[in-house]
Amino acid sequence: MENALDRKIKMIWDFRGAGAAQTAEHYEKHLAEFVVIEELKFDITGHEHFSETHSIAYLVVAEFEMKEVREILKPHRGEIYDEEG
């Protein structure tokens, strides 16, 4: 069993409306820049489109980084990251 501090947390930002897809893709670029600047443990970012009016951008962090990153970036929600998809 992995240590709780080794778990990966997926921080999620929801975007809604006509420009949701473009906004999520653009926001992901800023998340990737943040990973480099802050030297985070993982280099995992992405975006997903659920409909024409709902998309997300996400950043995966190590659990020990979660509180600090959450305070800085203020994600809308989070979940345990499942690498299996």
KEGUVEX-496720 format. One line per field, with one value per residue (C-alpha): residue number from 1; x, y, z. Coordinates in steps of 0.5 Angstrom, whole numbers, m for minus. Layout:
N
n: [NUM; ...]
east: [X; ...]
north: [Y; ...]
up: [Z; ...]
END
This chain:
85
n: [1; 2; 3; 4; 5; 6; 7; 8; 9; 10; 11; 12; 13; 14; 15; 16; 17; 18; 19; 20; 21; 22; 23; 24; 25; 26; 27; 28; 29; 30; 31; 32; 33; 34; 35; 36; 37; 38; 39; 40; 41; 42; 43; 44; 45; 46; 47; 48; 49; 50; 51; 52; 53; 54; 55; 56; 57; 58; 59; 60; 61; 62; 63; 64; 65; 66; 67; 68; 69; 70; 71; 72; 73; 74; 75; 76; 77; 78; 79; 80; 81; 82; 83; 84; 85]
east: [0; 3; 4; m1; 4; 6; m2; m3; m8; m12; m14; m19; m22; m29; m30; m37; m40; m39; m32; m30; m26; m21; m21; m19; m14; m11; m11; m7; m1; m1; m1; 4; 8; 7; 9; 16; 17; 15; 19; 13; 14; 10; 9; 2; m3; m9; m16; m22; m28; m35; m40; m40; m41; m37; m29; m24; m17; m13; m6; m4; 0; 4; m1; 5; 4; m3; m5; 0; m2; m9; m8; m4; m9; m15; m18; m26; m25; m20; m20; m15; m11; m12; m7; m11; m16]
north: [0; 7; 12; 17; 23; 19; 19; 24; 29; 31; 39; 41; 47; 47; 52; 53; 57; 58; 59; 53; 49; 54; 57; 50; 49; 56; 55; 48; 52; 56; 50; 47; 54; 53; 46; 49; 55; 51; 45; 41; 33; 31; 34; 32; 37; 36; 38; 35; 37; 34; 38; 44; 48; 44; 43; 42; 44; 40; 39; 33; 34; 30; 30; 33; 39; 40; 45; 50; 49; 49; 56; 59; 57; 56; 50; 48; 41; 35; 28; 22; 21; 15; 13; 8; 13]
up: [0; m2; 3; 3; 2; m5; m7; m13; m13; m19; m18; m23; m26; m29; m35; m38; m43; m51; m50; m45; m49; m51; m44; m41; m47; m45; m38; m38; m41; m35; m31; m34; m33; m26; m26; m28; m24; m18; m19; m17; m17; m23; m30; m31; m34; m39; m41; m42; m46; m44; m48; m52; m46; m41; m41; m35; m34; m29; m25; m22; m15; m10; m4; 0; m5; m5; 1; m2; m9; m7; m4; m9; m15; m12; m16; m16; m14; m13; m13; m12; m19; m22; m27; m31; m33]
END
